[in-house]
Amino acid sequence: MSFGNLQRGALFAVAMFGFAQGSPALAIEMSPAVADLYTSVSIYPPSASSMTVCYGFTCRRRHILDLSTADRAALGKIMGSGKASAPAERAAVQKAVVWFDRRLGPVLGTDRRVAKADIRHRDDAHNYDCWDTTRNVTSLLLIMQNWGMLKHHTIGNPHYRGNALALQTPHNTAVLRDKATGTEWAVDMWTQAYLQPPAVMPVTQWVKEN
């Protein structure tokens, strides 16, 4: 096993140890790479019905979202429209992310957020960077998976792109994995403005975008 794998495994073990010591109960399984999204900024992973929403760039601002019975019903209705096929489920996931955006916008002030926000916009209080959107979308997907709302996909490890030689800026995304084909699909909220559907495309295509 490589040092990188050992390190990621250790981070996952630390996260699990924290929950075993009396922290909020964790009912969601995740890979070490996904767990690292949370341990790297010292927040708890999502539970069966709660998540830490990151904003303000690299989770400098945080909000605990406790999903209500009404929230679960709304997401269930959205995801129910995608049961027929994997493409339909990905379209439903887009709608679920838009629902999340609308749900949190007035609470956090992110209803003012712009596409591809970073420090140059000087408005971190009302925006997400790509690390924030990767964590938030992954958390939402994990919760919906835990609720049995994903039929055709599982949660993949987050993906990174960035090639200075090709003038490609660094960027991260949440990922869905098609159960039947194994194809990984980026679910990228950061490149879209408030209430716009996240960009959903094969990761092999996403890594070539800028």
C-alpha positions as a Markdown table, in Angstrom:
| # | Residue | x | y | z |
|---|---|---|---|---|
| 1 | Met | 0.0 | 0.0 | 0.0 |
| 2 | Ser | 1.4 | 3.5 | -0.9 |
| 3 | Phe | 2.0 | 6.2 | 1.6 |
| 4 | Gly | -0.9 | 8.2 | 0.0 |
| 5 | Asn | -3.3 | 5.3 | 0.6 |
| 6 | Leu | -2.1 | 4.9 | 4.1 |
| 7 | Gln | -2.6 | 8.6 | 4.8 |
| 8 | Arg | -6.1 | 8.6 | 3.3 |
| 9 | Gly | -6.9 | 5.5 | 5.3 |
| 10 | Ala | -5.6 | 7.2 | 8.5 |
| 11 | Leu | -7.8 | 10.2 | 7.9 |
| 12 | Phe | -10.8 | 8.0 | 7.4 |
| 13 | Ala | -10.0 | 6.1 | 10.6 |
| 14 | Val | -9.7 | 9.4 | 12.5 |
| 15 | Ala | -13.1 | 10.5 | 11.2 |
| 16 | Met | -14.7 | 7.2 | 12.3 |
| 17 | Phe | -12.9 | 7.4 | 15.7 |
| 18 | Gly | -14.4 | 10.8 | 16.3 |
| 19 | Phe | -17.9 | 9.5 | 15.8 |
| 20 | Ala | -17.2 | 6.5 | 18.0 |
| 21 | Gln | -16.2 | 8.9 | 20.8 |
| 22 | Gly | -19.7 | 10.4 | 21.2 |
| 23 | Ser | -19.9 | 12.7 | 18.2 |
| 24 | Pro | -23.1 | 12.8 | 16.1 |
| 25 | Ala | -23.9 | 9.3 | 14.8 |
| 26 | Leu | -22.6 | 8.4 | 11.4 |
| 27 | Ala | -24.9 | 6.2 | 9.4 |
| 28 | Ile | -23.3 | 6.7 | 6.0 |
| 29 | Glu | -20.5 | 4.7 | 4.6 |
| 30 | Met | -17.9 | 6.5 | 2.4 |
| 31 | Ser | -14.5 | 6.0 | 0.8 |
| 32 | Pro | -11.4 | 7.4 | 2.4 |
| 33 | Ala | -11.1 | 9.9 | -0.4 |
| 34 | Val | -14.7 | 11.2 | 0.3 |
| 35 | Ala | -14.1 | 11.2 | 4.0 |
| 36 | Asp | -11.0 | 13.3 | 3.4 |
| 37 | Leu | -13.3 | 16.1 | 2.2 |
| 38 | Tyr | -14.5 | 16.5 | 5.7 |
| 39 | Thr | -11.4 | 15.6 | 7.8 |
| 40 | Ser | -9.3 | 18.1 | 5.8 |
| 41 | Val | -11.4 | 21.0 | 7.1 |
| 42 | Ser | -12.3 | 19.5 | 10.5 |
| 43 | Ile | -16.0 | 19.0 | 10.0 |
| 44 | Tyr | -18.2 | 16.0 | 10.5 |
| 45 | Pro | -19.3 | 14.0 | 7.5 |
| 46 | Pro | -23.1 | 14.0 | 6.8 |
| 47 | Ser | -25.3 | 11.9 | 9.0 |
| 48 | Ala | -28.6 | 10.3 | 7.9 |
| 49 | Ser | -30.4 | 13.6 | 7.9 |
| 50 | Ser | -27.9 | 16.4 | 8.6 |
| 51 | Met | -24.9 | 18.0 | 6.9 |
| 52 | Thr | -22.5 | 20.8 | 7.3 |
| 53 | Val | -22.9 | 23.3 | 4.5 |
| 54 | Cys | -19.6 | 24.9 | 3.5 |
| 55 | Tyr | -19.4 | 28.4 | 2.0 |
| 56 | Gly | -17.1 | 31.4 | 2.2 |
| 57 | Phe | -14.4 | 29.6 | 0.3 |
| 58 | Thr | -12.8 | 26.4 | 1.5 |
| 59 | Cys | -15.4 | 26.0 | 4.2 |
| 60 | Arg | -14.4 | 29.2 | 6.2 |
| 61 | Arg | -18.1 | 29.7 | 6.9 |
| 62 | Arg | -20.3 | 26.9 | 7.9 |
| 63 | His | -24.0 | 26.1 | 8.5 |
| 64 | Ile | -25.6 | 23.0 | 9.9 |
| 65 | Leu | -28.5 | 21.9 | 7.7 |
| 66 | Asp | -31.0 | 19.5 | 9.4 |
| 67 | Leu | -33.2 | 18.1 | 6.7 |
| 68 | Ser | -36.8 | 18.0 | 7.8 |
| 69 | Thr | -39.5 | 15.5 | 6.8 |
| 70 | Ala | -40.7 | 18.1 | 4.3 |
| 71 | Asp | -37.2 | 18.3 | 2.8 |
| 72 | Arg | -37.0 | 14.6 | 2.5 |
| 73 | Ala | -40.4 | 14.5 | 0.8 |
| 74 | Ala | -39.4 | 17.2 | -1.7 |
| 75 | Leu | -36.1 | 15.4 | -2.6 |
| 76 | Gly | -38.0 | 12.1 | -2.8 |
| 77 | Lys | -40.4 | 13.6 | -5.3 |
| 78 | Ile | -37.5 | 15.0 | -7.4 |
| 79 | Met | -35.5 | 11.8 | -7.4 |
| 80 | Gly | -38.6 | 9.7 | -8.0 |
| 81 | Ser | -38.7 | 11.3 | -11.5 |
| 82 | Gly | -35.4 | 9.7 | -12.3 |
| 83 | Lys | -36.1 | 6.0 | -11.5 |
| 84 | Ala | -36.5 | 4.9 | -15.1 |
| 85 | Ser | -32.9 | 5.1 | -16.3 |
| 86 | Ala | -29.4 | 6.3 | -15.4 |
| 87 | Pro | -29.8 | 9.4 | -17.6 |
| 88 | Ala | -33.1 | 10.2 | -16.0 |
| 89 | Glu | -31.5 | 9.9 | -12.6 |
| 90 | Arg | -28.7 | 12.2 | -13.5 |
| 91 | Ala | -31.3 | 14.8 | -14.6 |
| 92 | Ala | -33.1 | 14.3 | -11.3 |
| 93 | Val | -29.8 | 14.9 | -9.5 |
| 94 | Gln | -29.5 | 18.2 | -11.3 |
| 95 | Lys | -32.9 | 19.2 | -10.0 |
| 96 | Ala | -32.0 | 18.1 | -6.5 |
| 97 | Val | -28.9 | 20.3 | -6.5 |
| 98 | Val | -31.0 | 23.2 | -7.7 |
| 99 | Trp | -33.4 | 22.5 | -4.9 |
| 100 | Phe | -30.5 | 22.6 | -2.5 |
| 101 | Asp | -29.3 | 25.9 | -3.9 |
| 102 | Arg | -32.8 | 27.4 | -3.5 |
| 103 | Arg | -33.1 | 25.9 | 0.0 |
| 104 | Leu | -29.9 | 27.5 | 1.3 |
| 105 | Gly | -29.7 | 30.6 | -0.8 |
| 106 | Pro | -31.9 | 32.8 | 1.5 |
| 107 | Val | -30.4 | 31.3 | 4.6 |
| 108 | Leu | -26.7 | 31.9 | 3.7 |
| 109 | Gly | -27.0 | 34.8 | 1.3 |
| 110 | Thr | -25.8 | 32.5 | -1.5 |
| 111 | Asp | -28.8 | 33.6 | -3.6 |
| 112 | Arg | -26.3 | 36.3 | -4.7 |
| 113 | Arg | -23.6 | 33.8 | -5.7 |
| 114 | Val | -22.0 | 33.8 | -9.2 |
| 115 | Ala | -20.6 | 31.1 | -11.4 |
| 116 | Lys | -16.9 | 30.2 | -10.9 |
| 117 | Ala | -16.5 | 32.4 | -7.8 |
| 118 | Asp | -13.1 | 32.7 | -6.2 |
| 119 | Ile | -11.1 | 35.2 | -4.2 |
| 120 | Arg | -11.0 | 37.7 | -7.1 |
| 121 | His | -14.7 | 38.3 | -6.7 |
| 122 | Arg | -14.1 | 39.7 | -3.1 |
| 123 | Asp | -17.5 | 38.4 | -2.0 |
| 124 | Asp | -16.7 | 35.2 | -0.1 |
| 125 | Ala | -19.6 | 35.7 | 2.3 |
| 126 | His | -22.1 | 35.1 | -0.5 |
| 127 | Asn | -20.3 | 32.5 | -2.6 |
| 128 | Tyr | -19.0 | 29.0 | -2.8 |
| 129 | Asp | -15.6 | 28.0 | -4.2 |
| 130 | Cys | -15.2 | 24.7 | -5.9 |
| 131 | Trp | -14.1 | 23.0 | -2.7 |
| 132 | Asp | -17.3 | 24.1 | -1.0 |
| 133 | Thr | -19.5 | 22.9 | -3.9 |
| 134 | Thr | -17.6 | 19.6 | -4.1 |
| 135 | Arg | -18.2 | 19.0 | -0.3 |
| 136 | Asn | -21.8 | 20.2 | -0.4 |
| 137 | Val | -22.9 | 18.2 | -3.5 |
| 138 | Thr | -21.1 | 15.1 | -2.2 |
| 139 | Ser | -22.9 | 15.4 | 1.1 |
| 140 | Leu | -26.3 | 15.8 | -0.5 |
| 141 | Leu | -25.6 | 12.8 | -2.7 |
| 142 | Leu | -24.5 | 10.7 | 0.2 |
| 143 | Ile | -27.7 | 11.6 | 2.2 |
| 144 | Met | -29.9 | 10.8 | -0.8 |
| 145 | Gln | -28.0 | 7.5 | -1.3 |
| 146 | Asn | -28.5 | 6.7 | 2.4 |
| 147 | Trp | -32.3 | 7.3 | 1.9 |
| 148 | Gly | -32.4 | 4.9 | -1.0 |
| 149 | Met | -33.1 | 7.6 | -3.6 |
| 150 | Leu | -30.3 | 6.6 | -6.0 |
| 151 | Lys | -31.1 | 3.5 | -8.0 |
| 152 | His | -28.6 | 3.7 | -10.9 |
| 153 | His | -25.6 | 5.4 | -9.3 |
| 154 | Thr | -23.2 | 5.3 | -6.4 |
| 155 | Ile | -21.1 | 8.1 | -5.0 |
| 156 | Gly | -17.6 | 8.3 | -6.7 |
| 157 | Asn | -14.5 | 9.9 | -5.3 |
| 158 | Pro | -14.1 | 13.6 | -6.0 |
| 159 | His | -12.0 | 14.5 | -9.0 |
| 160 | Tyr | -9.4 | 17.2 | -9.6 |
| 161 | Arg | -8.2 | 18.9 | -12.7 |
| 162 | Gly | -5.6 | 21.6 | -13.4 |
| 163 | Asn | -2.8 | 21.9 | -15.9 |
| 164 | Ala | -0.8 | 25.2 | -15.7 |
| 165 | Leu | 1.0 | 24.4 | -18.9 |
| 166 | Ala | -2.3 | 24.2 | -20.7 |
| 167 | Leu | -3.6 | 27.3 | -18.9 |
| 168 | Gln | -6.2 | 25.1 | -17.1 |
| 169 | Thr | -7.0 | 26.4 | -13.7 |
| 170 | Pro | -7.3 | 24.0 | -10.7 |
| 171 | His | -10.8 | 22.8 | -10.0 |
| 172 | Asn | -12.6 | 20.0 | -8.1 |
| 173 | Thr | -16.0 | 18.3 | -8.5 |
| 174 | Ala | -18.4 | 15.8 | -6.9 |
| 175 | Val | -18.8 | 12.5 | -8.8 |
| 176 | Leu | -21.5 | 10.0 | -9.5 |
| 177 | Arg | -20.6 | 6.5 | -10.7 |
| 178 | Asp | -23.0 | 4.6 | -13.0 |
| 179 | Lys | -23.6 | 1.2 | -11.5 |
| 180 | Ala | -24.2 | -0.5 | -14.9 |
| 181 | Thr | -21.3 | 1.0 | -16.9 |
| 182 | Gly | -18.9 | 2.1 | -14.3 |
| 183 | Thr | -18.7 | 5.5 | -16.0 |
| 184 | Glu | -18.0 | 8.4 | -13.7 |
| 185 | Trp | -20.0 | 11.6 | -14.0 |
| 186 | Ala | -19.0 | 15.0 | -12.7 |
| 187 | Val | -21.7 | 16.9 | -10.9 |
| 188 | Asp | -20.2 | 20.4 | -11.0 |
| 189 | Met | -22.2 | 23.1 | -9.2 |
| 190 | Trp | -19.3 | 25.7 | -9.1 |
| 191 | Thr | -19.3 | 26.5 | -12.8 |
| 192 | Gln | -23.0 | 27.5 | -12.7 |
| 193 | Ala | -24.7 | 30.5 | -11.1 |
| 194 | Tyr | -27.5 | 30.5 | -8.5 |
| 195 | Leu | -30.4 | 28.2 | -9.4 |
| 196 | Gln | -28.7 | 27.0 | -12.6 |
| 197 | Pro | -28.5 | 23.2 | -12.9 |
| 198 | Pro | -25.0 | 21.8 | -12.2 |
| 199 | Ala | -22.9 | 20.8 | -15.1 |
| 200 | Val | -23.2 | 17.0 | -15.5 |
| 201 | Met | -20.8 | 15.2 | -17.9 |
| 202 | Pro | -18.5 | 12.2 | -18.0 |
| 203 | Val | -15.4 | 12.9 | -15.9 |
| 204 | Thr | -13.2 | 12.0 | -19.0 |
| 205 | Gln | -14.8 | 15.1 | -20.6 |
| 206 | Trp | -14.8 | 17.2 | -17.5 |
| 207 | Val | -11.0 | 16.9 | -17.0 |
| 208 | Lys | -10.5 | 18.6 | -20.4 |
| 209 | Glu | -12.8 | 21.6 | -19.7 |
| 210 | Asn | -11.6 | 24.9 | -18.3 |
